[in-house]
């Protein structure tokens, strides 16, 4: 009796150790995922800042080259309209950039959708193969008679009943 009571606490300790190891691995995995996510966000942020900087430089260059804005600056009577023209240039540039981004996002969404459809198809085909393999293995397991015992069926009782029903229908 004492040996058995010593085994029980040992089994509990082993289970607790396994659970602690599992939890530790889960925490490490979550930490790695979190770090990867933060790195991805940092890369996106740097990329976005670089994009905005380039966008502003292009827009500023467009303003410098804008002939209407240059004419307004030269004529004192039109100086009051300079701000409106700058706003118009910025609005046009922003709208154009928005359209480019929307188009890019739509293309990405379409690519993601096609990848999703392809993946779903692969999953479906694999699922069918697994089902077929399981069915074939199961059927072979239960329907193959033992070479040493030709008298007894190795099929489960439900399969035997179905076989008997099929024989009756044939008669």
Residue pairs with C-beta under 8 A, 6 or more apart in sequence:
55 93
55 97
58 93
59 89
59 90
59 93
62 89
62 93
63 69
63 86
63 89
66 85
66 89
68 85
69 82
69 85
69 86
69 89
71 78
72 78
72 79
72 81
72 82
72 85
73 79
73 82
142 154
142 155
142 156
142 159
143 154
143 155
143 159
144 154
145 153
145 154
146 152
146 154
153 160
153 163
155 163
